Amino acid sequence: MSKRRRFSSEFKREAVELTRHPDVSVAQVAHDIGIAANLLSRWRREIDEPGRTAFGGTG
């Protein structure tokens, strides 16, 4: 069994910023950086949710 990967808040924010560019899909960015598209989509929701601190955990 493999270990669970942890990503820094900075990595998550940079990945989400890559999805903000026109003509770039979440799936394409996720593939390019080696993560699942649904994970990147979740990170986008966390950042965009008003009144919530994104990535407050340790991973």
Secondary structure as GFF3:
##gff-version 3
##sequence-region A 1 59
A	DSSP	alpha_helix	9	19	.	.	.	ID=ss1
A	DSSP	alpha_helix	26	33	.	.	.	ID=ss2
A	DSSP	alpha_helix	37	48	.	.	.	ID=ss3
###
